[in-house]
Amino acid sequence: MKVITLGEVMLRLAPEGYYRFVQANSFGATYGGGEANVAVSLAGFGIDAAFVTKLPKHEIGQSAVNKLREFGVDTSLIVRGGDRVGIYFLEKGASQRPSKVIYDRANSAIATADKADFDWDKIFQNVNWFHFTGITPALSDNTQAICLAACSAARSKGITVSCDLNYRANLWSREKAGEVMGKLMEFVDICIANEEDASDVFGIKASGSDVTSGKISHDGYKEVATALIKRFGFKQTAITLRESISANDNNWGAMLCTGNDFYFSKKYAVHIVDRVGGGDSFGAGLIYANLLGLGAQEGLEFAVAASCLKHTIEGDFNLVSADEVKKLAAGNASGRVQR
């Protein structure tokens, strides 16, 4: 089984601990990005995962490649060229102060890549699954064309396609997102969203819910999933359900809709170490569950448990094994020392 993910890997610069940007005298450097995070998670679960992007030939680009290789991701399909690696700055929130992200990714190598840089016939040889997010087409008109070409090629080869809507207001408008993502959704089999994505991108709102106060309505999200499936014909729609108590403490769960059937996971009370990549780790868990043929409820529980564990790990990457996820999903949530 082989999975291809397409997107941007960025250099992440973050002040130590909970320092604010204006307090920082130094920044810790790591790497991350939606689809790269998914590839790392899947590699950790033992899946053959390859990440596709474009990175400069200089040492910073090579450092990003090296970091992906370190965690078992196949980097052989990465195109080299362009001038810069995208950067994002992260300030961790605490208590009632939210986290903050500042992007410095304009004109990155992948944003300026050309559709001709990627040979999808070669990339998709012996591939079972293709994954991308709404972040990648938001980067530029070029990446929109690249995503469309990839999705079309995957569909023609019978490859399962998944997409996490991942709306980012800092990258494009709701109107542009709805227009572009609406075209891409025609090729998608499994759609992943959070409490706000369906509303921001497609204007499909969950009645009885208020994400700013942490209020979640199960019936409202059933309506959202049903509307998405009716509009685009998805085989599955998954919605992560985050009840935000504070920047440090969230309740975390998810819903999966498979046609007319709805499944809800158990809810985890999570004390957050680092929430960046939480949705990506859920997506990776869902892909893994589908590849292994797990039932809908079991697969959903695996995906939510994987994402729960990600919230306890510094950095974008979810560095856990499938066995660790299965133990949590089975009820081992005490956090007791393992000896």
C-alpha positions, 0 to 999 in steps of 0.5 A: 500500500502506498500513499502520496501526499502533495503540499508545502513543507515549511520551516517553523520558527517558534519562541521558547515555551510560551514566550510572545514574539515580542519577548523572544531572543531566539526561535526554535526551528523545526519543519512542518506543513499539512500534507507533510505532517500526514506523510510523517504520521503514515510512515510512523504507522508503517505505511509507504508514504511519499511526499511531493513538493518542490524545494530549493537546492540550497541547504535549507531545502535539503534540511527539510528533505532530511527531516522528512527522511529522518521519519521514514517518508519517501522524498524521492519524488520531491522536485528541486528548484525555486528560491525559497522555503516557506516559513511560518512563525508560531506563538503558543497560546496559553489559558485565554490567550490564543495561539498566533501564526504569522506566514512568510511563504509568498513566492516559495518554491512550491507556490511558484512551481509549474504544472509541468514540474510534476509527472503524475503518471510516474508519481502515481505508479503503484499508488493506492491513495492520494491526499491533499489539503485546501492549503495547497491550492490557496498558495497560488494559481500555479498550485491550483493547477497542480492540484487539479492535474493531480486529482484528475490523474488520480481519478483516471487511475482509480486512486482514492483521493482524500482532502482536508478542507483546511481553510486559511483566511490568511491565504485566500478569501472565502469566495475564492476558496469556494470557487476553487475547492468546489472544482477540486471536490469533484475528484474527492472520495473522502472529505475531512473538515473541522467545525468551521471549514464547511461554513467558510468554504461552502457556506454550510453551517452547523445549526446549534453550534458555536465554535467560539464558545465550544458548543457542539451540536451533533445533529448540526454536524449530521446536517453538515455532513449530509449536505456535503455528501449530497453536493459532492457525492463523497463516500465518507465525510469526517468532521473533527469536533473541538470544544475549546475550553482554553488554549491549553485544554480542549475536548476532542472527538469526531464524527464520520458519515458514510452515506446515511450512517453516522458514527461519533467517537469517544471524547477526549479531554486533552491538555495541549502541549502543541495543537498544530498538526492535530487535524493532519494526524486525524486525517492520517489516522483515517487514511490508515484505517481505510487502507487496513479495512477497519470498520467505520467505528473502529477506524474513527476511534483510531483516527481520533486517538491518533490526533489526541496523542498528537496534541501531546507532542511538540512540533507539527509531526505526530511521532507515535506508532500504530500500537500506541494509538490502538492502546489509547483507542482501546481505553488505556488513557491513564498516562501511567509510566510504561516500564 
